Amino acid sequence: MSLNRRSFMKNALGSAALLGLPGALPAAVPAAPQPQPADFRLALSSYSYWHFRTPKVPIEKVIDEASRLQVEGVDVLHRQMDGEDNAYLQKLKRHAFLNGVSLISLSIHQDFVDPDPAVRQKDIDHTIRCIELAYKMGIPAIRLNSGRWGTIKSFDALMANRGVESPIPGYKEDDAFKWCIDSIEKCLPKAAECGVLLALENHWGLTSTPEGLLRIRQAIDSPWLGVLMDTGNFLENPYDKLEKVAPFANFVQAKTYYGGGEWYTLDLDYKRIINILRKVNYKGYIAIEFEGKEAAETGVRKSVEMLRAAMKAS
């Protein structure tokens, strides 16, 4: 049976639509919306709920809070854990999974600044053990410190002195940097074996300045040594210093101080900090470290809301 011209064109266009041919497209196709920068993934540091002054808050509770606040990860403070036996480690891993939360970091305490090789070896052994703990929990990174001289014994006194202390008599900073670099290098084979990044924080001691932090990072040629940028550990001119560190950052901890800080309070502009991170194409987690005196339940919630607003505004 012959087709007239009108039915032929109708059938042809219908077939083109099914096949996705150009004839099926409208005359003007609206441009696809341009993607906007994605929000960073937020995490909670378990330290936000326990500042060493009160009874420990269980890691399970922090995981529950992260899930309730729809925060993606938890940064586990090693000293806050109830143990190191495998049953406990797997319990935490299971609890996180069932609550839709990732365990993203294990924040440990160690100190490589000591003239005694035996003392440094104890901290190397501790770090290696913590790498293995992270591996068993499926945690991909640990927070690493450089260490400090320890000539100011009290942490409260150290904070009162703005984190500055004198070297051990008879030694100089070059000695301390060598001890630290050598110690980290001894931990790297285990980090590579377990696939756990050692994230060196701008903490007190050798890494209290961008120059000190990057001196250590750049002295070690390994993909398993990274940088943890803590927004609250540069007490003077923080933004200039954060800009120096941000290009090297693999992990970020964001200090907040609702109710006033436990040791000090910084009025940080997080819109500005988010912009610093965006400029260097940072794609990792931002873990909230609430260090204020307000109740953690409200201080952390305010911190989450503030950071989400800063991301949208930047």
Secondary structure, DSSP 8 states (H G I E B T S, - for coil): ----HHHHHHHHHHHHHHHT-GGGS-SS------------EEEEEGGGG--SSSS---HHHHHHHHHHTT--EEEEEGGGSS---HHHHHHHHHHHHHTT-EEEEEE-------S-HHHHHHHHHHHHHHHHHHHHHT--EEEE--B----S--HHHHHHTTT-----TT--HHHHHHHHHHHHHHHHHHHHHHT-EEEEE--SBTTSSHHHHHHHHHH---TTEEEEEETTS--SSHHHHHHHHGGGEEEEEEEE-TT-BSS------HHHHHHHHHHTT--SEEEEEE-BSS-HHHHHHHHHHHHHHHHHH-
